[in-house]
Amino acid sequence: MGLFDIFKKKNNISFADIDSMDKAKEEVRKGNLEIMYLMSPMFGGAEDESNILYVPVGVNKVKESYDNVLADLVEQGKAKSFNCTPEYRGNSVVPCKITLTSGKDGKDVLNQTINVW
């Protein structure tokens, strides 16, 4: 298994064709997508639909690693703000890109982009 094998699509699905939440939830049931929180519950993010993205399996682990970096920055007093901005392609409800930014006093201390598909 290669480093990026976790990002390979199962069952040859096209994320562009997942254009409704019902389709996304079905792909979660099939094991092709997983739930990812925009704002992690560890930072007070709600565990409801308004805070959920549906992403390919493995992407959430990448986001969680950045959440851990952010937690360290907050603990050190280096970060006060956080934004998680999904970008979509076409009518898909699966983000093609997710940008994470965190800062303090108007300066970014974390600016990372996860290219999803």
NUNULO-319036 format. One record per atom (N, C-alpha, C, O, CB): residue number from 0; residue in three letters; atom name; x, y, z. Coordinates in Angstrom, 2 decimals. Glycine has a CB too. Layout:
[NUM,'ala','CA',[X,Y,Z]] ...
//
This chain:
[0,'met','N',[0.85,-1.18,0.00]] [0,'met','CA',[0.00,0.00,0.00]] [0,'met','C',[0.89,1.24,0.00]] [0,'met','O',[1.73,1.40,0.88]] [0,'met','CB',[-0.97,0.00,1.23]] [1,'gly','N',[0.70,2.10,-0.98]] [1,'gly','CA',[1.48,3.33,-1.10]] [1,'gly','C',[0.92,4.41,-0.20]] [1,'gly','O',[-0.19,4.30,0.31]] [1,'gly','CB',[1.50,3.80,-2.53]] [2,'leu','N',[1.69,5.45,-0.03]] [2,'leu','CA',[1.33,6.56,0.84]] [2,'leu','C',[-0.02,7.18,0.49]] [2,'leu','O',[-0.78,7.54,1.38]] [2,'leu','CB',[2.40,7.62,0.79]] [3,'phe','N',[-0.31,7.32,-0.80]] [3,'phe','CA',[-1.53,8.01,-1.20]] [3,'phe','C',[-2.66,7.06,-1.58]] [3,'phe','O',[-3.69,7.50,-2.10]] [3,'phe','CB',[-1.23,8.92,-2.36]] [4,'asp','N',[-2.50,5.76,-1.33]] [4,'asp','CA',[-3.55,4.79,-1.66]] [4,'asp','C',[-4.85,5.06,-0.92]] [4,'asp','O',[-5.91,4.67,-1.40]] [4,'asp','CB',[-3.07,3.40,-1.36]] [5,'ile','N',[-4.79,5.70,0.25]] [5,'ile','CA',[-6.01,5.96,1.00]] [5,'ile','C',[-6.94,6.91,0.27]] [5,'ile','O',[-8.13,6.97,0.56]] [5,'ile','CB',[-5.68,6.53,2.37]] [6,'phe','N',[-6.40,7.67,-0.70]] [6,'phe','CA',[-7.21,8.63,-1.43]] [6,'phe','C',[-7.84,8.04,-2.69]] [6,'phe','O',[-8.64,8.70,-3.35]] [6,'phe','CB',[-6.38,9.83,-1.79]] [7,'lys','N',[-7.49,6.81,-3.03]] [7,'lys','CA',[-8.06,6.21,-4.23]] [7,'lys','C',[-9.53,5.93,-4.01]] [7,'lys','O',[-9.95,5.49,-2.93]] [7,'lys','CB',[-7.30,4.92,-4.61]] [8,'lys','N',[-10.30,6.18,-5.05]] [8,'lys','CA',[-11.73,5.96,-4.97]] [8,'lys','C',[-12.04,4.47,-4.94]] [8,'lys','O',[-11.46,3.70,-5.70]] [8,'lys','CB',[-12.45,6.64,-6.15]] [9,'lys','N',[-12.93,4.07,-4.06]] [9,'lys','CA',[-13.41,2.70,-4.05]] [9,'lys','C',[-14.49,2.57,-5.11]] [9,'lys','O',[-15.21,3.53,-5.40]] [9,'lys','CB',[-13.94,2.30,-2.64]] [10,'asn','N',[-14.61,1.41,-5.67]] [10,'asn','CA',[-15.70,1.09,-6.60]] [10,'asn','C',[-15.81,2.07,-7.77]] [10,'asn','O',[-16.88,2.19,-8.36]] [10,'asn','CB',[-17.00,1.07,-5.86]] [11,'asn','N',[-14.72,2.76,-8.11]] [11,'asn','CA',[-14.71,3.67,-9.26]] [11,'asn','C',[-15.87,4.66,-9.28]] [11,'asn','O',[-16.47,4.87,-10.34]] [11,'asn','CB',[-14.74,2.88,-10.52]] [12,'ile','N',[-16.18,5.26,-8.17]] [12,'ile','CA',[-17.25,6.26,-8.16]] [12,'ile','C',[-16.71,7.59,-8.64]] [12,'ile','O',[-15.51,7.86,-8.55]] [12,'ile','CB',[-17.85,6.40,-6.74]] [13,'ser','N',[-17.59,8.41,-9.14]] [13,'ser','CA',[-17.23,9.76,-9.57]] [13,'ser','C',[-17.80,10.73,-8.54]] [13,'ser','O',[-19.01,10.83,-8.38]] [13,'ser','CB',[-17.76,10.08,-11.01]] [14,'phe','N',[-16.92,11.44,-7.86]] [14,'phe','CA',[-17.39,12.39,-6.85]] [14,'phe','C',[-18.20,13.51,-7.47]] [14,'phe','O',[-19.04,14.11,-6.80]] [14,'phe','CB',[-16.20,12.98,-6.08]] [15,'ala','N',[-17.97,13.79,-8.74]] [15,'ala','CA',[-18.74,14.82,-9.45]] [15,'ala','C',[-20.22,14.45,-9.55]] [15,'ala','O',[-21.08,15.32,-9.65]] [15,'ala','CB',[-18.16,15.05,-10.85]] [16,'asp','N',[-20.51,13.15,-9.53]] [16,'asp','CA',[-21.90,12.69,-9.66]] [16,'asp','C',[-22.66,12.68,-8.34]] [16,'asp','O',[-23.87,12.45,-8.33]] [16,'asp','CB',[-21.92,11.30,-10.24]] [17,'ile','N',[-21.97,12.93,-7.24]] [17,'ile','CA',[-22.64,12.94,-5.93]] [17,'ile','C',[-23.14,14.36,-5.70]] [17,'ile','O',[-22.44,15.21,-5.15]] [17,'ile','CB',[-21.65,12.48,-4.77]] [18,'asp','N',[-24.38,14.59,-6.14]] [18,'asp','CA',[-24.93,15.95,-6.16]] [18,'asp','C',[-26.08,16.17,-5.18]] [18,'asp','O',[-26.84,17.13,-5.33]] [18,'asp','CB',[-25.40,16.27,-7.54]] [19,'ser','N',[-26.19,15.29,-4.19]] [19,'ser','CA',[-27.20,15.49,-3.14]] [19,'ser','C',[-26.69,14.87,-1.85]] [19,'ser','O',[-25.84,13.98,-1.87]] [19,'ser','CB',[-28.57,14.87,-3.56]] [20,'met','N',[-27.21,15.35,-0.75]] [20,'met','CA',[-26.82,14.80,0.56]] [20,'met','C',[-27.25,13.34,0.67]] [20,'met','O',[-26.55,12.53,1.28]] [20,'met','CB',[-27.43,15.62,1.71]] [21,'asp','N',[-28.39,12.99,0.08]] [21,'asp','CA',[-28.83,11.60,0.12]] [21,'asp','C',[-27.83,10.69,-0.58]] [21,'asp','O',[-27.52,9.60,-0.09]] [21,'asp','CB',[-30.21,11.45,-0.53]] [22,'lys','N',[-27.31,11.12,-1.74]] [22,'lys','CA',[-26.30,10.34,-2.45]] [22,'lys','C',[-25.02,10.25,-1.62]] [22,'lys','O',[-24.38,9.19,-1.57]] [22,'lys','CB',[-26.00,10.96,-3.83]] [23,'ala','N',[-24.64,11.34,-0.98]] [23,'ala','CA',[-23.44,11.34,-0.15]] [23,'ala','C',[-23.59,10.36,1.02]] [23,'ala','O',[-22.67,9.60,1.32]] [23,'ala','CB',[-23.13,12.76,0.37]] [24,'lys','N',[-24.74,10.39,1.66]] [24,'lys','CA',[-24.98,9.48,2.79]] [24,'lys','C',[-24.96,8.03,2.34]] [24,'lys','O',[-24.49,7.16,3.07]] [24,'lys','CB',[-26.31,9.80,3.47]] [25,'glu','N',[-25.47,7.77,1.15]] [25,'glu','CA',[-25.43,6.41,0.60]] [25,'glu','C',[-23.98,5.97,0.37]] [25,'glu','O',[-23.64,4.82,0.63]] [25,'glu','CB',[-26.23,6.33,-0.72]] [26,'glu','N',[-23.15,6.88,-0.12]] [26,'glu','CA',[-21.73,6.54,-0.33]] [26,'glu','C',[-21.00,6.33,1.00]] [26,'glu','O',[-20.04,5.57,1.06]] [26,'glu','CB',[-21.04,7.65,-1.14]] [27,'val','N',[-21.45,7.00,2.06]] [27,'val','CA',[-20.91,6.73,3.39]] [27,'val','C',[-21.25,5.30,3.78]] [27,'val','O',[-20.40,4.56,4.27]] [27,'val','CB',[-21.46,7.75,4.45]] [28,'arg','N',[-22.52,4.91,3.57]] [28,'arg','CA',[-22.94,3.54,3.90]] [28,'arg','C',[-22.14,2.50,3.11]] [28,'arg','O',[-21.85,1.42,3.62]] [28,'arg','CB',[-24.45,3.37,3.62]] [29,'lys','N',[-21.79,2.83,1.86]] [29,'lys','CA',[-21.03,1.91,1.01]] [29,'lys','C',[-19.54,1.90,1.36]] [29,'lys','O',[-18.81,1.02,0.91]] [29,'lys','CB',[-21.20,2.29,-0.46]] [30,'gly','N',[-19.09,2.87,2.15]] [30,'gly','CA',[-17.69,2.94,2.53]] [30,'gly','C',[-16.82,3.76,1.60]] [30,'gly','O',[-15.59,3.72,1.70]] [30,'gly','CB',[-17.14,1.57,2.61]] [31,'asn','N',[-17.44,4.52,0.69]] [31,'asn','CA',[-16.68,5.36,-0.25]] [31,'asn','C',[-16.43,6.76,0.27]] [31,'asn','O',[-15.46,7.41,-0.12]] [31,'asn','CB',[-17.40,5.43,-1.56]] [32,'leu','N',[-17.29,7.24,1.14]] [32,'leu','CA',[-17.14,8.56,1.76]] [32,'leu','C',[-17.19,8.41,3.27]] [32,'leu','O',[-17.64,7.39,3.79]] [32,'leu','CB',[-18.25,9.53,1.27]] [33,'glu','N',[-16.73,9.45,3.96]] [33,'glu','CA',[-16.82,9.49,5.42]] [33,'glu','C',[-17.22,10.90,5.84]] [33,'glu','O',[-17.12,11.85,5.06]] [33,'glu','CB',[-15.47,9.07,6.08]] [34,'ile','N',[-17.67,11.00,7.06]] [34,'ile','CA',[-18.07,12.30,7.62]] [34,'ile','C',[-16.82,13.03,8.12]] [34,'ile','O',[-15.92,12.43,8.71]] [34,'ile','CB',[-19.11,12.12,8.78]] [35,'met','N',[-16.79,14.33,7.86]] [35,'met','CA',[-15.73,15.18,8.38]] [35,'met','C',[-16.38,16.44,8.95]] [35,'met','O',[-17.24,17.03,8.30]] [35,'met','CB',[-14.68,15.53,7.28]] [36,'tyr','N',[-15.98,16.85,10.13]] [36,'tyr','CA',[-16.51,18.06,10.74]] [36,'tyr','C',[-15.71,19.28,10.26]] [36,'tyr','O',[-14.48,19.27,10.28]] [36,'tyr','CB',[-16.48,17.97,12.28]] [37,'leu','N',[-16.43,20.32,9.84]] [37,'leu','CA',[-15.77,21.58,9.49]] [37,'leu','C',[-14.99,22.10,10.69]] [37,'leu','O',[-13.80,22.36,10.61]] [37,'leu','CB',[-16.81,22.65,9.01]] [38,'met','N',[-15.68,22.23,11.81]] [38,'met','CA',[-15.08,22.64,13.09]] [38,'met','C',[-15.12,21.41,13.99]] [38,'met','O',[-16.19,20.95,14.38]] [38,'met','CB',[-15.83,23.88,13.74]] [39,'ser','N',[-13.97,20.91,14.31]] [39,'ser','CA',[-13.87,19.71,15.13]] [39,'ser','C',[-14.63,19.87,16.45]] [39,'ser','O',[-14.59,20.94,17.06]] [39,'ser','CB',[-12.41,19.37,15.40]] [40,'pro','N',[-15.32,18.81,16.89]] [40,'pro','CA',[-15.97,18.86,18.20]] [40,'pro','C',[-14.99,19.19,19.33]] [40,'pro','O',[-15.40,19.72,20.36]] [40,'pro','CB',[-16.65,17.53,18.49]] [41,'met','N',[-13.68,18.89,19.15]] [41,'met','CA',[-12.71,19.22,20.21]] [41,'met','C',[-12.55,20.73,20.38]] [41,'met','O',[-12.06,21.19,21.40]] [41,'met','CB',[-11.35,18.60,19.88]] [42,'phe','N',[-12.98,21.50,19.35]] [42,'phe','CA',[-12.96,22.96,19.45]] [42,'phe','C',[-14.36,23.53,19.64]] [42,'phe','O',[-14.57,24.74,19.50]] [42,'phe','CB',[-12.33,23.56,18.19]] [43,'gly','N',[-15.32,22.67,19.97]] [43,'gly','CA',[-16.69,23.12,20.21]] [43,'gly','C',[-17.60,23.05,19.00]] [43,'gly','O',[-18.72,23.55,19.04]] [43,'gly','CB',[-16.66,24.51,20.69]] [44,'gly','N',[-17.13,22.43,17.91]] [44,'gly','CA',[-17.96,22.29,16.72]] [44,'gly','C',[-19.16,21.40,16.98]] [44,'gly','O',[-19.06,20.39,17.68]] [44,'gly','CB',[-17.14,21.72,15.57]] [45,'ala','N',[-20.30,21.78,16.43]] [45,'ala','CA',[-21.54,21.02,16.61]] [45,'ala','C',[-21.48,19.69,15.86]] [45,'ala','O',[-20.90,19.60,14.78]] [45,'ala','CB',[-22.76,21.84,16.14]] [46,'glu','N',[-22.07,18.68,16.46]] [46,'glu','CA',[-22.14,17.37,15.81]] [46,'glu','C',[-23.47,17.25,15.08]] [46,'glu','O',[-24.26,16.35,15.34]] [46,'glu','CB',[-21.97,16.22,16.84]] [47,'asp','N',[-23.70,18.19,14.15]] [47,'asp','CA',[-24.94,18.15,13.36]] [47,'asp','C',[-24.64,18.47,11.90]] [47,'asp','O',[-23.51,18.81,11.54]] [47,'asp','CB',[-25.98,19.14,13.93]] [48,'glu','N',[-25.67,18.37,11.07]] [48,'glu','CA',[-25.52,18.52,9.61]] [48,'glu','C',[-24.88,19.84,9.19]] [48,'glu','O',[-24.19,19.89,8.18]] [48,'glu','CB',[-26.87,18.40,8.96]] [49,'ser','N',[-25.09,20.90,9.96]] [49,'ser','CA',[-24.54,22.20,9.56]] [49,'ser','C',[-23.01,22.24,9.67]] [49,'ser','O',[-22.38,23.17,9.15]] [49,'ser','CB',[-25.13,23.30,10.43]] [50,'asn','N',[-22.42,21.26,10.32]] [50,'asn','CA',[-20.98,21.22,10.55]] [50,'asn','C',[-20.32,20.02,9.86]] [50,'asn','O',[-19.16,19.71,10.13]] [50,'asn','CB',[-20.69,21.18,12.04]] [51,'ile','N',[-21.05,19.36,8.98]] [51,'ile','CA',[-20.57,18.11,8.37]] [51,'ile','C',[-20.29,18.28,6.89]] [51,'ile','O',[-21.07,18.88,6.15]] [51,'ile','CB',[-21.58,17.00,8.58]] [52,'leu','N',[-19.15,17.72,6.47]] [52,'leu','CA',[-18.82,17.55,5.06]] [52,'leu','C',[-18.72,16.06,4.80]] [52,'leu','O',[-18.42,15.28,5.71]] [52,'leu','CB',[-17.49,18.30,4.67]] [53,'tyr','N',[-18.97,15.66,3.57]] [53,'tyr','CA',[-18.79,14.27,3.16]] [53,'tyr','C',[-17.58,14.23,2.25]] [53,'tyr','O',[-17.55,14.88,1.20]] [53,'tyr','CB',[-20.08,13.70,2.44]] [54,'val','N',[-16.57,13.46,2.65]] [54,'val','CA',[-15.29,13.43,1.94]] [54,'val','C',[-14.86,11.99,1.69]] [54,'val','O',[-15.32,11.08,2.37]] [54,'val','CB',[-14.21,14.18,2.75]] [55,'pro','N',[-13.98,11.77,0.70]] [55,'pro','CA',[-13.46,10.42,0.46]] [55,'pro','C',[-12.76,9.88,1.71]] [55,'pro','O',[-12.17,10.64,2.49]] [55,'pro','CB',[-12.49,10.42,-0.74]] [56,'val','N',[-12.83,8.58,1.87]] [56,'val','CA',[-12.21,7.93,3.02]] [56,'val','C',[-10.72,8.27,3.06]] [56,'val','O',[-10.02,8.16,2.05]] [56,'val','CB',[-12.43,6.39,2.97]] [57,'gly','N',[-10.25,8.68,4.21]] [57,'gly','CA',[-8.86,9.05,4.42]] [57,'gly','C',[-8.63,10.54,4.55]] [57,'gly','O',[-7.67,10.97,5.19]] [57,'gly','CB',[-8.03,8.52,3.30]] [58,'val','N',[-9.50,11.34,3.96]] [58,'val','CA',[-9.34,12.80,4.01]] [58,'val','C',[-9.53,13.31,5.44]] [58,'val','O',[-8.85,14.25,5.86]] [58,'val','CB',[-10.34,13.49,3.06]] [59,'asn','N',[-10.44,12.70,6.18]] [59,'asn','CA',[-10.67,13.14,7.55]] [59,'asn','C',[-9.42,12.99,8.41]] [59,'asn','O',[-9.16,13.82,9.28]] [59,'asn','CB',[-11.83,12.35,8.17]] [60,'lys','N',[-8.63,11.94,8.19]] [60,'lys','CA',[-7.39,11.76,8.95]] [60,'lys','C',[-6.42,12.92,8.69]] [60,'lys','O',[-5.74,13.38,9.61]] [60,'lys','CB',[-6.71,10.42,8.57]] [61,'val','N',[-6.37,13.38,7.45]] [61,'val','CA',[-5.51,14.51,7.11]] [61,'val','C',[-5.99,15.75,7.86]] [61,'val','O',[-5.19,16.47,8.46]] [61,'val','CB',[-5.49,14.77,5.57]] [62,'lys','N',[-7.29,16.00,7.82]] [62,'lys','CA',[-7.87,17.16,8.52]] [62,'lys','C',[-7.60,17.06,10.02]] [62,'lys','O',[-7.24,18.05,10.65]] [62,'lys','CB',[-9.41,17.26,8.26]] [63,'glu','N',[-7.77,15.87,10.59]] [63,'glu','CA',[-7.53,15.70,12.02]] [63,'glu','C',[-6.07,16.01,12.38]] [63,'glu','O',[-5.80,16.53,13.47]] [63,'glu','CB',[-7.87,14.27,12.45]] [64,'ser','N',[-5.14,15.70,11.48]] [64,'ser','CA',[-3.73,16.01,11.78]] [64,'ser','C',[-3.54,17.53,11.85]] [64,'ser','O',[-2.77,18.02,12.68]] [64,'ser','CB',[-2.80,15.40,10.70]] [65,'tyr','N',[-4.23,18.28,10.98]] [65,'tyr','CA',[-4.16,19.74,11.05]] [65,'tyr','C',[-4.88,20.26,12.29]] [65,'tyr','O',[-4.45,21.25,12.88]] [65,'tyr','CB',[-4.76,20.37,9.78]] [66,'asp','N',[-5.97,19.61,12.69]] [66,'asp','CA',[-6.65,20.00,13.93]] [66,'asp','C',[-5.71,19.85,15.12]] [66,'asp','O',[-5.73,20.68,16.03]] [66,'asp','CB',[-7.92,19.14,14.14]] [67,'asn','N',[-4.90,18.81,15.12]] [67,'asn','CA',[-3.94,18.61,16.21]] [67,'asn','C',[-2.87,19.69,16.22]] [67,'asn','O',[-2.46,20.16,17.28]] [67,'asn','CB',[-3.28,17.22,16.10]] [68,'val','N',[-2.41,20.09,15.03]] [68,'val','CA',[-1.45,21.20,14.92]] [68,'val','C',[-2.10,22.47,15.47]] [68,'val','O',[-1.48,23.23,16.22]] [68,'val','CB',[-0.99,21.41,13.45]] [69,'leu','N',[-3.36,22.71,15.07]] [69,'leu','CA',[-4.08,23.89,15.54]] [69,'leu','C',[-4.23,23.87,17.06]] [69,'leu','O',[-4.06,24.90,17.71]] [69,'leu','CB',[-5.47,23.96,14.88]] [70,'ala','N',[-4.55,22.71,17.62]] [70,'ala','CA',[-4.68,22.61,19.08]] [70,'ala','C',[-3.39,23.03,19.77]] [70,'ala','O',[-3.41,23.72,20.79]] [70,'ala','CB',[-5.07,21.17,19.49]] [71,'asp','N',[-2.26,22.60,19.21]] [71,'asp','CA',[-0.96,22.99,19.77]] [71,'asp','C',[-0.74,24.50,19.66]] [71,'asp','O',[-0.25,25.13,20.60]] [71,'asp','CB',[0.18,22.24,19.06]] [72,'leu','N',[-1.10,25.08,18.51]] [72,'leu','CA',[-0.94,26.53,18.32]] [72,'leu','C',[-1.81,27.32,19.30]] [72,'leu','O',[-1.38,28.33,19.84]] [72,'leu','CB',[-1.30,26.92,16.87]] [73,'val','N',[-3.03,26.83,19.52]] [73,'val','CA',[-3.93,27.49,20.48]] [73,'val','C',[-3.35,27.40,21.89]] [73,'val','O',[-3.33,28.38,22.63]] [73,'val','CB',[-5.35,26.85,20.44]] [74,'glu','N',[-2.87,26.20,22.24]] [74,'glu','CA',[-2.29,25.99,23.57]] [74,'glu','C',[-1.09,26.90,23.80]] [74,'glu','O',[-0.87,27.37,24.92]] [74,'glu','CB',[-1.88,24.53,23.75]] [75,'gln','N',[-0.31,27.15,22.76]] [75,'gln','CA',[0.87,28.01,22.85]] [75,'gln','C',[0.52,29.50,22.76]] [75,'gln','O',[1.39,30.36,22.89]] [75,'gln','CB',[1.86,27.65,21.76]] [76,'gly','N',[-0.76,29.79,22.53]] [76,'gly','CA',[-1.19,31.18,22.42]] [76,'gly','C',[-0.86,31.82,21.08]] [76,'gly','O',[-0.89,33.04,20.95]] [76,'gly','CB',[-0.57,31.98,23.50]] [77,'lys','N',[-0.55,30.99,20.09]] [77,'lys','CA',[-0.16,31.51,18.77]] [77,'lys','C',[-1.33,31.63,17.80]] [77,'lys','O',[-1.19,32.25,16.74]] [77,'lys','CB',[0.89,30.63,18.17]] [78,'ala','N',[-2.48,31.06,18.14]] [78,'ala','CA',[-3.64,31.09,17.23]] [78,'ala','C',[-4.90,31.39,18.01]] [78,'ala','O',[-5.10,30.88,19.12]] [78,'ala','CB',[-3.78,29.76,16.46]] [79,'lys','N',[-5.76,32.22,17.42]] [79,'lys','CA',[-7.05,32.55,18.04]] [79,'lys','C',[-8.22,32.32,17.11]] [79,'lys','O',[-9.35,32.11,17.56]] [79,'lys','CB',[-7.04,33.99,18.50]] [80,'ser','N',[-7.98,32.36,15.81]] [80,'ser','CA',[-9.07,32.20,14.85]] [80,'ser','C',[-8.84,30.95,14.00]] [80,'ser','O',[-7.72,30.46,13.88]] [80,'ser','CB',[-9.19,33.44,13.94]] [81,'phe','N',[-9.94,30.44,13.43]] [81,'phe','CA',[-9.86,29.25,12.59]] [81,'phe','C',[-10.95,29.31,11.53]] [81,'phe','O',[-12.09,29.65,11.83]] [81,'phe','CB',[-9.99,27.96,13.43]] [82,'asn','N',[-10.58,28.98,10.31]] [82,'asn','CA',[-11.55,28.86,9.22]] [82,'asn','C',[-11.28,27.59,8.45]] [82,'asn','O',[-10.13,27.24,8.18]] [82,'asn','CB',[-11.50,30.09,8.28]] [83,'cys','N',[-12.34,26.91,8.10]] [83,'cys','CA',[-12.28,25.72,7.26]] [83,'cys','C',[-13.22,26.00,6.10]] [83,'cys','O',[-14.44,26.05,6.28]] [83,'cys','CB',[-12.67,24.39,8.04]] [84,'thr','N',[-12.66,26.19,4.90]] [84,'thr','CA',[-13.45,26.62,3.76]] [84,'thr','C',[-13.44,25.55,2.67]] [84,'thr','O',[-12.41,25.32,2.04]] [84,'thr','CB',[-12.93,27.94,3.20]] [85,'pro','N',[-14.59,24.90,2.46]] [85,'pro','CA',[-14.66,23.92,1.37]] [85,'pro','C',[-14.88,24.61,0.03]] [85,'pro','O',[-15.51,25.67,-0.05]] [85,'pro','CB',[-15.79,22.90,1.63]] [86,'glu','N',[-14.36,24.00,-1.02]] [86,'glu','CA',[-14.57,24.47,-2.39]] [86,'glu','C',[-15.18,23.30,-3.17]] [86,'glu','O',[-14.75,22.16,-3.02]] [86,'glu','CB',[-13.22,24.99,-3.06]] [87,'tyr','N',[-16.16,23.61,-3.99]] [87,'tyr','CA',[-16.88,22.57,-4.72]] [87,'tyr','C',[-16.69,22.72,-6.22]] [87,'tyr','O',[-16.40,23.80,-6.72]] [87,'tyr','CB',[-18.36,22.61,-4.38]] [88,'arg','N',[-16.85,21.61,-6.92]] [88,'arg','CA',[-16.77,21.58,-8.37]] [88,'arg','C',[-18.13,21.16,-8.91]] [88,'arg','O',[-18.67,20.12,-8.52]] [88,'arg','CB',[-15.63,20.60,-8.87]] [89,'gly','N',[-18.68,21.97,-9.80]] [89,'gly','CA',[-19.98,21.63,-10.39]] [89,'gly','C',[-21.06,21.57,-9.33]] [89,'gly','O',[-21.12,22.41,-8.43]] [89,'gly','CB',[-19.91,20.31,-11.13]] [90,'asn','N',[-21.93,20.56,-9.44]] [90,'asn','CA',[-23.04,20.39,-8.49]] [90,'asn','C',[-22.71,19.40,-7.37]] [90,'asn','O',[-23.58,19.08,-6.56]] [90,'asn','CB',[-24.27,19.92,-9.22]] [91,'ser','N',[-21.48,18.93,-7.32]] [91,'ser','CA',[-21.11,17.94,-6.32]] [91,'ser','C',[-21.21,18.51,-4.91]] [91,'ser','O',[-20.89,19.67,-4.67]] [91,'ser','CB',[-19.69,17.43,-6.59]] [92,'val','N',[-21.66,17.66,-3.98]] [92,'val','CA',[-21.69,18.04,-2.57]] [92,'val','C',[-20.42,17.56,-1.85]] [92,'val','O',[-20.25,17.79,-0.65]] [92,'val','CB',[-22.94,17.46,-1.87]] [93,'val','N',[-19.53,16.90,-2.59]] [93,'val','CA',[-18.25,16.47,-2.06]] [93,'val','C',[-17.23,17.55,-2.41]] [93,'val','O',[-16.99,17.81,-3.59]] [93,'val','CB',[-17.82,15.05,-2.64]] [94,'pro','N',[-16.63,18.18,-1.41]] [94,'pro','CA',[-15.68,19.25,-1.72]] [94,'pro','C',[-14.48,18.72,-2.51]] [94,'pro','O',[-14.00,17.62,-2.26]] [94,'pro','CB',[-15.19,19.92,-0.42]] [95,'cys','N',[-14.03,19.52,-3.46]] [95,'cys','CA',[-12.83,19.14,-4.23]] [95,'cys','C',[-11.57,19.64,-3.53]] [95,'cys','O',[-10.47,19.15,-3.78]] [95,'cys','CB',[-12.91,19.70,-5.67]] [96,'lys','N',[-11.75,20.62,-2.66]] [96,'lys','CA',[-10.62,21.24,-1.96]] [96,'lys','C',[-11.12,21.80,-0.64]] [96,'lys','O',[-12.24,22.29,-0.55]] [96,'lys','CB',[-9.95,22.36,-2.84]] [97,'ile','N',[-10.28,21.73,0.38]] [97,'ile','CA',[-10.62,22.29,1.69]] [97,'ile','C',[-9.42,23.13,2.14]] [97,'ile','O',[-8.30,22.63,2.22]] [97,'ile','CB',[-10.96,21.16,2.74]] [98,'thr','N',[-9.67,24.40,2.44]] [98,'thr','CA',[-8.60,25.29,2.90]] [98,'thr','C',[-8.78,25.58,4.38]] [98,'thr','O',[-9.86,25.98,4.82]] [98,'thr','CB',[-8.58,26.60,2.08]] [99,'leu','N',[-7.72,25.36,5.13]] [99,'leu','CA',[-7.71,25.58,6.57]] [99,'leu','C',[-6.80,26.76,6.88]] [99,'leu','O',[-5.64,26.78,6.47]] [99,'leu','CB',[-7.25,24.30,7.34]] [100,'thr','N',[-7.33,27.73,7.60]] [100,'thr','CA',[-6.51,28.87,8.01]] [100,'thr','C',[-6.73,29.15,9.49]] [100,'thr','O',[-7.83,28.96,10.02]] [100,'thr','CB',[-6.84,30.13,7.16]] [101,'ser','N',[-5.69,29.59,10.12]] [101,'ser','CA',[-5.76,29.97,11.52]] [101,'ser','C',[-4.81,31.13,11.72]] [101,'ser','O',[-3.75,31.21,11.09]] [101,'ser','CB',[-5.41,28.77,12.46]] [102,'gly','N',[-5.19,32.03,12.60]] [102,'gly','CA',[-4.33,33.18,12.80]] [102,'gly','C',[-4.51,33.85,14.14]] [102,'gly','O',[-5.30,33.43,14.99]] [102,'gly','CB',[-4.57,34.16,11.73]] [103,'lys','N',[-3.75,34.90,14.28]] [103,'lys','CA',[-3.81,35.72,15.48]] [103,'lys','C',[-3.38,37.13,15.09]] [103,'lys','O',[-2.40,37.32,14.37]] [103,'lys','CB',[-2.89,35.14,16.63]] [104,'asp','N',[-4.13,38.10,15.56]] [104,'asp','CA',[-3.82,39.51,15.31]] [104,'asp','C',[-3.68,39.82,13.82]] [104,'asp','O',[-2.81,40.58,13.41]] [104,'asp','CB',[-2.55,39.89,16.03]] [105,'gly','N',[-4.55,39.21,13.01]] [105,'gly','CA',[-4.56,39.48,11.58]] [105,'gly','C',[-3.50,38.77,10.76]] [105,'gly','O',[-3.39,39.01,9.56]] [105,'gly','CB',[-4.43,40.91,11.37]] [106,'lys','N',[-2.71,37.92,11.39]] [106,'lys','CA',[-1.66,37.20,10.67]] [106,'lys','C',[-1.96,35.70,10.67]] [106,'lys','O',[-2.29,35.13,11.71]] [106,'lys','CB',[-0.27,37.47,11.29]] [107,'asp','N',[-1.84,35.07,9.50]] [107,'asp','CA',[-2.02,33.63,9.40]] [107,'asp','C',[-0.83,32.91,10.04]] [107,'asp','O',[0.32,33.25,9.78]] [107,'asp','CB',[-2.19,33.19,7.94]] [108,'val','N',[-1.14,31.92,10.87]] [108,'val','CA',[-0.10,31.07,11.42]] [108,'val','C',[-0.21,29.66,10.85]] [108,'val','O',[0.71,28.85,10.96]] [108,'val','CB',[-0.18,31.04,12.96]] [109,'leu','N',[-1.36,29.38,10.25]] [109,'leu','CA',[-1.59,28.10,9.58]] [109,'leu','C',[-2.40,28.39,8.34]] [109,'leu','O',[-3.45,29.04,8.41]] [109,'leu','CB',[-2.32,27.06,10.53]] [110,'asn','N',[-1.94,27.91,7.20]] [110,'asn','CA',[-2.67,28.07,5.95]] [110,'asn','C',[-2.37,26.84,5.11]] [110,'asn','O',[-1.32,26.76,4.47]] [110,'asn','CB',[-2.28,29.40,5.20]] [111,'gln','N',[-3.30,25.89,5.10]] [111,'gln','CA',[-3.09,24.63,4.41]] [111,'gln','C',[-4.29,24.32,3.52]] [111,'gln','O',[-5.43,24.65,3.86]] [111,'gln','CB',[-2.85,23.49,5.41]] [112,'thr','N',[-4.02,23.69,2.40]] [112,'thr','CA',[-5.09,23.27,1.51]] [112,'thr','C',[-5.01,21.76,1.34]] [112,'thr','O',[-3.95,21.20,1.07]] [112,'thr','CB',[-4.99,23.98,0.14]] [113,'ile','N',[-6.15,21.11,1.50]] [113,'ile','CA',[-6.27,19.68,1.25]] [113,'ile','C',[-6.95,19.53,-0.10]] [113,'ile','O',[-8.12,19.89,-0.25]] [113,'ile','CB',[-7.07,18.94,2.41]] [114,'asn','N',[-6.24,19.02,-1.09]] [114,'asn','CA',[-6.83,18.75,-2.40]] [114,'asn','C',[-7.52,17.40,-2.32]] [114,'asn','O',[-6.86,16.36,-2.26]] [114,'asn','CB',[-5.75,18.78,-3.54]] [115,'val','N',[-8.84,17.41,-2.33]] [115,'val','CA',[-9.63,16.22,-2.08]] [115,'val','C',[-9.76,15.35,-3.33]] [115,'val','O',[-9.48,14.15,-3.29]] [115,'val','CB',[-11.00,16.60,-1.57]] [116,'trp','N',[-10.18,15.96,-4.44]] [116,'trp','CA',[-10.31,15.20,-5.70]] [116,'trp','C',[-10.18,16.11,-6.89]] [116,'trp','O',[-10.27,15.65,-8.03]] [116,'trp','CB',[-11.64,14.47,-5.76]] 
//
